[in-house]
Amino acid sequence: MNRSHRIRRVLVAVALAGLATIVTAQSITIASPGSTGAFIDAQRNNAIAAMAVSEMIADTLLLYRDGEYRPALATSWSFDVPSLTWTFELREGVTFHNGVAFDAEAVVFSIERVKNPDDPMPAAGLLARVTGARATGPLTVEITLDAIDPDFLLKLYSTWIVEPGSAADGATPVGTGPFTVAEYEPDQRIVLARYDDYWGGPAAFEQVIVRNIPDPGTLVLELEAGTVDLILFTPPRDVVRLDGAGFNAMPFGAVNAAYVALNNVDLEPALRQAICWAIDRDVLLETAYAGLGEPMLTVAKAGTWAHDPTVTGYTYDPERAKEILDTAGYVDTTGDGYRERGGQRLDLDLQSRGDGEWLLSSQIIQQFLDDVGIRSTITTSERTTYYDAVRTGRYDVGWFITNALPEPPILNTIFHSSEYWNVTQAPRADLDALIDAGRGTADQAERIAAYFEFQRIVFEDAVQCPVFWVQQAHVANPRLEGVLINAQGILHDVHTWTLGN
């Protein structure tokens, strides 16, 4: 049998971590780069590749695709303006993987669990406006906000619903998704088994194997060898080659933002401005990402209603960066090429993931900083450790990619003090107020005014350095049909995928 054949009908012995596991089912294998894998607690996943697992083991109230909302666990919804309350009518006949019936109380529990201040989940910031949730019937739930939020439905895309009883005493909760967890080897692989009672109909596959392959080159080789059916976040320079070789390249990234993260507590505005002027986005894009992206001069995507074209943004101007540093008192008094101030050398902690284009990007940034006299030291770590370091402020500078919401495509989630992924470390009441104003009304003119002012401040204060909207790609064997991904790269409706001949 050709190794590229996707349906495994024979016993396959897989040796992994010294243990033999027998696979006896029709299966597909999905792999992603990096040394850290997904959690089997759907609500704890925050990386896009990990959210693919969340999508397979749990469901959200609704989905967003191609500009429209689609029912999932909720079949209909309505908003009452005076009470600021959303009412959701829920789907009948749905069961969790442990056999418990899905109901409104499960939705209430799931929202409260995400927002728990003692253990907030990554989606907690998206639900910041929620003041309460209550079941008003077995299959009716009301969610009350503290103000109008025109993007609220979109924010529910990562609030997966879990069964309350299964989460007791720190246990891993179960969901209602098309697959159940059969095996879990943290940071190595997850074996998912088809849930035959899935409300959306049983999947075409009896089994999905989700693997982590740390080395990007090996990830590609396994796709080509036929041991993997779909690879996530394909190395940029392999995307075009694989597509030309007959594989199915599926680009995405309308809202995936790449930027130089700046710790606003450690770095004063002048230093942040100098860093932003010192970076050549074109070199970064072409060298590390094979040109797969488009410039990001402000935190809103050009050509959309939220973008202010009068905010010019930072372009590559090393001489201007040097002038700012000189004026701020950062000068090279020793002749070694690096600047000091007050007798202390400027030496920044440049945090980086240690893999692929992430490390290459950090090395390019280091060279640009070097060119204007800013010394930096790269500290590499695996993905989760790196994310935690930047999110909690244990860094000065870092290369970072995150996601804006599809509508409007403006990167505001990293600036609000309530957000899980606010990496600036310095709460800004002015930015919070402008983001709240942009999110808190349905009047587009008022939203535009707030978001335009927000962009201006982010630029003038160099709160972060926007670089480009990066286009990434998943790549699959063409025999895998019906693959759906959203604008952020999250896999959708795996239970509807099929295999051709």
N, C-alpha and C positions, 0 to 999 in steps of 0.2 A: 504494500500500500504506500502510495506517495506520501512523504512526510508533510506535504502541504495540505493534505486532506483534513478537513475541519471536523469531521464527525468521528469520534473515537468510540468504536463499538467493541473494542477488544480490551482485555485487561491490560492496564498500563501500570507498571511498577515505577513509582517515583521515589527516588531516594532524596530525602531533604533533611538536613540537620541530623544526619545519622539515623533517621527513622524511615521505615518503608511504609508508604501509604498506597493502598490499592484503589485505583479509580476505575469504575465499571460503568460509567454512564456517558451518554451523549454530553459533550461538554465543550465549552469554549474557554480560552485563557486570555485574560486581560492583564497587561503588565504596565507598570509605571516606573520611572527612574527614581533614584534616591534610596537611602538606607532605612527610612522610616515609613511605615505603612499606615493604613487606615485603622481607626478604632472600630470595634463592632458595636459600640454605643453610637447610634446614628447622630445624636445631638452633639457629640464631642468633635466631630470631624470639621475641619476648617479649610484644608487644602482642597483644590478642585479634584485631584485624583482620589482623595479620600471620600469626597462627597459622592463620587460614583458608587461607592459601596453603600453609603447612606440611602441613595436612591433605590438600590436593589433590595434593601432589607426593611425599609420604612417608607411611608408616604407623607406628603404634606397636604394641606387643605386644598391647594390649587397649584397649577403650574402656569408659567408664562412662556409663550412661544410665538414668534413672528408677530409681536405686537399685540397679542390677545391673551386673555386669561382662559385657562381650561380647567374644568372641574377635576378634582381628584377625590380626596375624602369628603370634601364639601361639594354638593351638587348645585347650590345657588347661594347667593349672598346679597345683602343690601345694606345701605348706610343711612342712618338717621342723623341728620345734621344737628338738630337741637341738642340731642343727648350725646353726640359724638360716639355713637355705638354702631359697630358692625354686627349684623346678625347672619350666622351661617347655618344653613340647613345641611345636615350630614347624610352621608350615604348609608342606606340600610343594608343589612346582611353581611357586613364586613367583620372578619375575625382577626385577632392578633395571632401570632405564631404559636402562642401557648393555649389557643382555643378560646380565650376570653373575647366576648363581643365588644367591638368598637362602639363607643358612645361619646356623648358630649363631655362627660367627666374626664375622659382620657385627654381631650383637647385642653381642658382647663389645667389639668395636671402638667401637661407637656409645656404649656406656655409658662406656667409658674416655675417649672424646673429650669427652663432656659434662662429666666430672669432672676433666679435665686442669687441674691447678692453675696452669699457665702461661697457659692460655687457657680459663677456665671458661665454659661455656655458661649461659644463663639458668636452665636446669633443674638446675644443679649442686647447689643447696641441697636440692632435693627428693630427690636421691640421696645425701645426706650420710651416711646409715647404711650405704651399700654399701661393703663392704670388698674385694670381689672378684667377678669374673664369669669363668666359664670354660665352654668348649664341652666337653661330655662325649660328644658324638656329632654327626654332621652336622646334625641338627635337634633337638638337645637342649642347653639352656644352663642353668647353675646360677648363681644370684646369691646371694651370702652377705652377711648384714647383721651389724652389731656388736651388735644388740639387736632384740627384737621390735618391729615397727612395724606396728600394725594398719591404718595408712593407706597402706602401701607400694604396693599395687596401684594405688591411686588416683593416686599420684604418677608412675606410668609414663605417664600420659596425654599428657605433653609431652616424652617421650623418643622422638623420631623416629629410626627406623633408617635408616642411610645405608650406601652401599657403600664399603668401606675403600679400594679402589684408586682410586676416583674422587676421594678427598679428598687424594691425595698432592700434595706440593709446593704446598700452599696453594690447590689448585683447589677449585671448588665441588662438593661431593658430590651424588650422585643418590640418589633414593629408589625406592620401589616403588609409589607412589601412582597414582591413576587418570589423572593428567595429567602431562605432561612440560613443561619450560620451552622454549617456542619462541622467544620474544623477551623481552628484559629491558631496560627503560629505568629505571634506579634512580629511585625517588621519583616516577615518573610512571605507568608501567603495566607489567604483566607479561602476556604472552600465553601461555596454557597450551593445549597440544594433547592430545587424547585419546590415552591409551596403550591400544591395542587388546588388549594381552596382560595387562591388569590381572587379578589373581587373583579379584577380586570381580565381574568382568564389565565389559565396556566401557561407558563413560558414554553417556547419551542425547545429549550434546552433543559435537560435534567440537572445540569450542574454548570456553574461558572467558577472558574479558579482565578483568583486575583493575586498577582505576584508583585513583589518588589524586586527590581533588578538594579543594584546600585550603579553599575557602570553603563553609561549611555550607549557605548559602542556595542556592548553585549546585548543590550535591549534591542537594537536594530538587527544584530545577527540572528537573534532568536526569532524575530518576525520573518526574516528571510529564510530561515531554516524550517519554518513551519511549526515550531514548538510553542509559539505564541500567536494568537489570532488578531490581537489589537494592541497597539502600544500607544500610551498616552504621553503627551509632551515630547514628541519626537525631536531629537537634536535638529536645530534649524537647517544645518547644511545637508542633512539627509532627506529632508522633506521632498525637495524637487526630484532628487535622484530616485527615491522610492516610487514617487508618483509616475515618473517616466518608465519605471520598470514594471508597471502594471498593478502596483498596490493602490489602494484608495486613500489618498491624502484628504483629510477633512479639516481645513483651516477654520480658525475661530479667533476672536480677539477684538471684537468691536469695542469692548470695554475693559480690556486687560491693560493696566497702566504700569509702565516701568518708570521708576524714578530713583533718584539718589536720596535716600532717607537721611535726615539730619536731626540730631538730638538738640532740640532748641534750649535745653537747660545748659548743656555743656558748651554750645557754640553761640557766640553773640551774632547779631544780625549782619554786621560787616563781614565776618568770616563766612557766614552762610552765603551771602551774596557773592563773595569771591569764588567760593566753591562752584556755585551755579554757573558763573561766567567762564570758569576754567574747563568745563566739560564739553567735549565735542560729541553731540548726539549722533552725528552722521557716522563717525568712526565706530562708536559703540554699536549702532544698528547694523552696519555693514559687516563689521568684523566678528561680532559675537552672535548676531541673530540673522546673518545672511540676507539682510535687507528686508526681513519680514516684519514690517511695521510702518507706522507713519509718525511724523514729528508730533510731539505733544508740548506746545509752548505754554499753555495754561492748563489748569486742572479740569477744564471742560473741553469736550471734543469739538474741533472746528466744524462749522457748518450746521451745528445744532442750535436750537433756540436758547440754550443755556450758555453758549459761548460768547464772550465779549471780545470782538475783534480789535478793540482799541488797546487791550492789554498785550503788549508786544512779546512778553516772555523773555526768557534767557536764551541767548544764542552764544556761540563759541567766540569768546573775546578775552584771550589770556592777558592782553595788555591792560584791559580794564580791571581784570581780577587783581593784577599786580598793583595798580594804582589804589584800589580799595584797601588792599593789605598794607601798603605803605602809609596811607592816611590813618589807618587804624593802629599804627605803631608796630606792625609785624615786619621786621627788617632782618636782613642777614648781616650780622656783625662779625661773624667768624670766618666768612668766606667759604663755608662748606656747601653753599647752595640752598640751605634751609633757613627759614625765618625764625626769629625769636622775638619775644617781647618781655621786658622786665627781667631779662636774664634767663628766661625759660624757653627752651626750644618748643616750637609748635609741632607736636607729634600726635596725630589722630589715630584712634582705634577704628580701623576699617573692618567691620565684621562682614563675613562672607560665607555662603554655603560653599562646600568644598567640591562641587561637582559641575562639570560641563560648562555651559555658557555663563553660569552664575560666577564661577571663579574667574573665568576669562574677563568678564565685565568688570569685576573688582580689580583685576590687575591693570586693565586699561584705565580705570578711574584713578588708580594709584599713580600711574604715569602722568596723567593730566595734572594731578595735584602736585606731583614732583616738579613739573615744568614751571609752576608759579611759586615754588619755594615752600610748599606745604608738605612736610614729611608725614607719612602714614604707615602704619603697620597692619598688615592683613592678618586677621585671625579667622581661621576656617573651622567649620563644625558641620555636623550633619543637619538636615533640614529642620527638624523640630527644635533642636538646641539653638540654631541660628534664629528662627522665628521668635523663640522665647526671649533671646537676648535683646533683639531689636524692640520687641513689643514692650518689654519691661525696662528699657533704658540703659542696658549694659552695652553701650556702643556710642561712638561719635558719628560715624558715617557708615552707611550700608547700601548695597544695591538691593532693590526691593521691587517685586512685582505683586500687584494686588488687583482687585476687581472693583469697578464702579458698577452701579446698577444700570441695566440696559436703558432705562428711561427715568430721568434724563441722564445721558452719559456724562456725568460730572463726578470727579473724584472728591467726594466730601466726607466719606466714611472714615478717612484717616485723620481728620482734623477735629472732629467733635469730641469733647472730653468724655462723653458717655460711651464712645465706641471702643470695642475690644481691640481693634487694630489701630488705635491712635498711637502712632510711634513718635510723635513730636515731643512727648513727655512734659510739655508746658501747657497747661490748660489756658485757653484764650476765650474770655467771655465775649469778646467782639465776634470771633469766628463762630462760637456756639450760637450766638444770637442771629447771625446772618444765615447759618445753615438751618436753624429752626424756622426762620422766616421763609426760606425757600421751600422747606418741607411742609410748612404749616398753613398753606392756603392753596386753594384751587385757582386763584386769580393769577394767570400766567404773567401779567405785567408786573405784579408784585414779586413773583418768583424770580423773574428776570432781573429786577432791580437788586434783589438780595444776592443772587448768584454773581452778578457782575461786580458788585462791591466786594464780595468774598474773593473772587479771582484777583482783584486789584491788590488786596491786602496780602494774599499769599505770595504774589509776585514781589511786591515792594519790600516785604519783610523776609523774603526767601525762606518761608516756613519749610518748604521742601523744594527739591529741584525736579520738576517734571522733565522727562526725557523723551519717551515715545510711547504710543499705543502699540503694544507688541502683538503681532499676529503669530499665534502658535498653531500647532496642528497635531491631531491624533491621526494615526495611519493604521489601516486594516487590510487584511487580505480581502480581495474583491469578492470572494465567495461569501463573506459575511455581509448580509444584506439588511437594509432597513435601519442602519445605525443612525441614531438621532443624538445630537448634542446641542446645547443651548449656546448663547453668545459668550458665556464664560468658560465653556468647555466641559460642563457637567453632562455625563451620559444620561439619556432619557429613555424610558420605555424599553429596557433591555428585554423584557418579556415578549416584546413583539418582533424582535430581531429573528432572522432566519438564515439558513445556509443554502446557497445555491449549489449547483453541480459544477 
